[in-house]
Amino acid sequence: MSTVFARSLVSCTFDRAGEVVEDWTWRDEMFGKVDRFQVDPYDPHRSVCTDGLKRRLWKFSADGKQVLLEVSPEAVPDSGDAPWMAHDIGWLEEGDLYTAGKQRVDRFTADGQHIWALVARGSGPGEFADIHGFVIDEPGDRIYIGDRASSRVQVFDLDWSYVEEWPNILGIFSMRRAQDGHVWIGDGVTQKFLKYDRHGRLVTSWGTFGVAPGCLFGPHGFDVDEEGSLYIAENHNDRVQKLRLRDDVDPADPRIIGPLVPERFGLA
């Protein structure tokens, strides 16, 4: 198993021990400021990159040698004061994908054709200030959108009817859905991981602010491998931490971040 992490102009692949397997230096001139590398669970190529500075989305072959898809701002209808930003990505099983960022959500076909845009700038129900988390729960008929500037998660059904909001989540840096239906949030203000059920009830939280091993400062991305190890990419500490599941810990403990959806590790 290998893992791809990106920072600034450089993307690297690491093994479980944190050793660099390869780096995509030949892509340096392409990138402006890589926001995220994400993985399409329904496509064997899987690797997708978003670039916040150049406002681009790319899909690469697994080795990074081929660009299989590119979406640029010119391919997305202009909406004035809410420009397209592909910060987060969510995939539907039938092939379409969503991009989310700033004050808008856009839907594309699998080959990058724009279908529609939901542009809503503001702090009211169904409006967005700074999207920084996007989770699709198809079995639960829910879409969760983290609005960092408004300190909340907004909930929609799959037809984009507004359902509710979860308020008072101070700094949403990252969001993932667990296989059991709970939503985990990496909070970059409290420096904690927060676990919510489908009804917006806080189940548990953990984390300590700091720069020492095991502490958190800006959990901008996280994942769990098939061995149960947790990987945390910290924006402000400029590092990736790996936390192993101790032998004396019950995997069913609600504080454990278990298998996540979509699975990103152990993929070819």
N, C-alpha and C positions, 0 to 999 in steps of 0.2 A: 504494500500500500504506500502511496505517496500523496503528499498534500501540496497544493499550490497556495502561496501567499503573495500578495502584491503590496508594494509601497513605493510611492512616487513613480519613477520611471522604470523600476525594475520589478520583474516577476520571477520568482524562484520556486523550484520544486524541492521539497524536503522529504526525507524518510522519517520513520517514527522516532529516531534518536536525535532529530534536529539537524542532521547532516544534509548539506546541499547536494541534490542529485543532478540538477541542471538549472541553468538560468537562461531566460529568453533575451539575451542582450541584443539580438538582432531586431527586437521589437522596440528598442528604446526610443527611436525617433518617431514611432507611431504614437506613443503614449504622451499625454500631457500630465495628468495626475490621476492615477488609477484609484477609483473608489472601492470597488469590490471585484473579486473573482467569485463567480457563482457557478453552480452546476445544474444543468438541465437534466432532471432524473429520467426523462422520457426519450432522450437522444443519446446514442452511443458515443457521440463526440463530446458532448457535455460541457466543456469549458466555455463560459461566457464572461466577458470582461466589460465593466462600465468605466467610463472616463469622465470625471466631473469637470475638468478644465476644458477639454475639447468637445464635451457633450456628445460622446459617441457610445455606441454599443457594438461589440464584436463578439462573434462566436468563432472559436479556434478548434482545430483538430487537437487531439489529446496531447500531441507533442509540440503544439504551438507553431508548427511549420506552415499550416494552411489557414487562411481566413475564409471561413465558410459562410459568414453572414456579417454584414455591416449595416447599421442604421445610423444615419446622420441627421442633424437638425433640419436639413433641407428636405428630408423625406417625410417630415411631420408637419401638419398644418400649424401655422403660426396662430398664437392666441394672445398677442399683445404683451401684457405685463406678467404673464405666467409662462415663460418659455419652457420647452420640453427639457426634462432632465431625467435620465435613466439611472437613478441612484440604486433603487431596489428592483428586483425582478421576481415575478411569480409566474409559474407555468400551470396550464390546464392540461389534463390528461389527453384531451383531443388534439393538442398541438399548439393552440394559441398561447401567447404570452402577454403579460402585463408589465409595463414599466411604471415606476412611481418615484416621484421626487419633487421637491419644492411644493407647488400648489396644484399638482395635476397627476392624473393617472391616465395612461394610454394603453390601448389594446392593439396587438399586432398579430398577424398570422405567423405561422412557423417560419415562413420564408421572408419575414420582415415587412410585409405590407400593412400599412396603417389602417385600422378599422374605425376606431372612434377615440375620443378624448373626453375625460371628465375633468373640467377645469373649474375650480371653485376656490377663490382666494378669500380667506377670512377666518374667523374663529367660531362661527356658528355651526349648527348641526349640518354635516355634509360638506363643510368647508375645510380648507387646509391652510396651514401657515408654513410648515416645513416638514414634509413627509420624510421620516427616517426609520421606516420599518414597514414591511408589507408581507402578510401571511395569508395564504389561501387554505381554507379548511373545506374541501369539497364534500367529505362525508357529513360534516356538520352544517352545510349550507351557510358558511360564514366567510367573510373577508375581513381581516383585521388590519387597520392602518395606523401606524404610530405617527403622531404629529408632535414632534419634539418641541417646537416653539410654543405649542398650546398645552404641553404637559398632559397629553391624553392619548388614549387609543379609541378610534372610532370603529364601529362594527357595522357591516353591511351584509345583506344576504348575497347570493351569487348573481341575482338579477339587479344588484346595486340599489336596492331599497334600504334606506337608513334604518338601523335597528336600535342602537344605543351608543353611549360613550362610557369609557372608563376614565374618570378624571384623576388628577393629583398624582400622575406618574411623572416625576420631575424632569428627567432627561433621557429620553428613549434613544439609545445609540444603536441597538440591534434587537431583532425579534426572531424567534423560531417557534415552530409548533412541535410539540412532543407527539410521539405515536399514540399516547393515551388521550390526546385531545387538549391537554393543557398548553398554555402559551407561556414561553419563557422570554423575559425581557432583560437585556443588559442595560442598566441605568447608569449613565455617565455623570450624574450629579450625586446620587447617593453612593455610587460605586458598589452596587449590589446587583445580584441576579434576583429577579422577581418572578414568581410563578403564579399564574392566574388560571382559574378554571374558565369554562366556556361562558359563564354568567358574569365574568368580571370580578369574581371574588379573589382576593389575595390569599393564596394558600400558604406560601412560605417565602422567605427571602434570606439571602446570606451574602457575605462579602465584607471585606475590610479595605478601606482606602489606604494606599501607600505604594511604595516602589520596591518593597522587599518581596522575596519569592512568596507566592500565594496571595499577595495583596492585589488590588485592582486600581487602575486609573485609566478610564476610558474604554470599557469593553465594547469594541466596535464590531466584533464578529466572534462567533463561537460555534463549535461543532463537537460531536461525540463520535468516536470510532467504534468498530465492532467489538473491541475489547473493553469498552466502557470508559476509556480515557477522554478527558475533556480538554479541548484546545481553545485557548482564549487569545484573540488578537487585540492588543491594547493600543488605542490610538495615541494616548499621551505618554505611555511608557515606552513606546517604540519597540515592542517586543511581542513574541508569542510565548505563552506559557502552556505547558502540558501538565495536567493534574491526573494522576492515576487513581483508580478506585481501589481503596485499601481492602485487604482481605477480610478485615473484621467489620466491614460496613455492609449493611443489608441493602442490596440494590433497590429494594422497594421503599426505602426511606424517601419521603416526599422531597427532601432537600437535594436528592441526587438528580442531576440533569441526565436523563436516560436517552434512549434512541430518539432521534429527531426526524422530522419529515420536511423535505425529502432527504433521504439518506445521501450523503455526499462522499463518504469514505469507502474504501474497498472497491472503487470503480476502476474499470480498465481505462 
